[in-house]
Amino acid sequence: MCLGVPGKIIEINKENGIKMGKVDFDNIMIRVCLETTPEAKVGDYVIVHAGFAINTLNEQEALETLEMLKEIDKIQSEITG
């Protein structure tokens, strides 16, 4: 199963002519390619899969998604004990 995870863009730059960004995933900073989301700007949330931003979303959607992922992790932990 593939999973895209939301993160917040905190910095944007160009690397060899490619739009890249530093994205914050719960205080873990990852370099992400932003070429597929040209509208993305600092402060926006993006869904990231395999190092590429594949979609932008608003803060409410991002926070709801992150909360659901935490709930899934909690349930799985309870099941596997």
C-alpha positions as CSV (number, residue, x, y, z in Angstrom):
1,M,0.0,0.0,0.0
2,C,1.2,3.5,-0.8
3,L,0.6,6.4,1.5
4,G,1.0,10.1,0.9
5,V,1.7,12.1,4.1
6,P,0.9,15.8,4.6
7,G,3.7,18.2,5.5
8,K,4.1,21.9,5.7
9,I,6.4,23.8,3.4
10,I,8.8,25.9,5.3
11,E,11.3,26.8,2.6
12,I,11.4,26.8,-1.2
13,N,14.4,27.0,-3.5
14,K,15.7,25.9,-6.9
15,E,18.2,23.1,-7.3
16,N,19.5,22.7,-10.9
17,G,16.4,24.5,-12.1
18,I,14.0,22.2,-10.2
19,K,11.6,23.6,-7.6
20,M,12.4,22.0,-4.3
21,G,11.3,22.6,-0.7
22,K,12.0,21.8,2.9
23,V,8.9,20.2,4.3
24,D,8.1,19.8,8.0
25,F,6.6,16.5,9.0
26,D,6.1,16.8,12.8
27,N,9.5,18.4,13.3
28,I,11.2,16.1,10.8
29,M,12.5,18.2,7.9
30,I,12.6,16.5,4.5
31,R,13.7,17.8,1.1
32,V,10.8,17.4,-1.4
33,C,10.4,18.0,-5.1
34,L,7.7,20.6,-5.7
35,E,7.7,20.6,-9.5
36,T,4.3,18.8,-9.6
37,T,2.7,21.4,-7.4
38,P,3.8,24.7,-9.0
39,E,1.2,26.6,-7.0
40,A,2.7,25.6,-3.7
41,K,4.2,28.3,-1.5
42,V,5.8,28.6,1.9
43,G,3.2,27.9,4.6
44,D,1.2,25.6,2.4
45,Y,0.6,21.9,3.2
46,V,1.4,19.3,0.5
47,I,0.8,15.6,0.3
48,V,4.1,13.9,-0.3
49,H,4.8,10.5,-1.7
50,A,8.2,9.1,-2.5
51,G,9.9,12.5,-2.2
52,F,7.4,14.3,-4.5
53,A,4.6,16.7,-3.5
54,I,1.6,15.3,-5.3
55,N,-1.1,17.7,-4.2
56,T,-1.7,20.8,-2.1
57,L,-4.3,20.9,0.7
58,N,-5.5,23.4,3.2
59,E,-4.4,23.4,6.9
60,Q,-7.7,21.9,8.1
61,E,-7.5,19.0,5.7
62,A,-3.8,18.4,6.6
63,L,-4.5,18.4,10.3
64,E,-7.5,16.1,9.9
65,T,-5.4,13.7,7.9
66,L,-2.6,13.7,10.4
67,E,-5.1,13.0,13.2
68,M,-6.5,10.0,11.3
69,L,-3.0,8.6,10.8
70,K,-2.4,8.9,14.5
71,E,-5.6,7.1,15.2
72,I,-4.7,4.3,12.8
73,D,-1.3,3.9,14.5
74,K,-3.0,3.8,17.9
75,I,-5.5,1.1,16.8
76,Q,-2.7,-0.9,15.2
77,S,-0.6,-0.7,18.3
78,E,-3.6,-2.0,20.4
79,I,-4.2,-4.9,18.0
80,T,-0.6,-6.0,17.8
81,G,0.0,-5.3,21.5
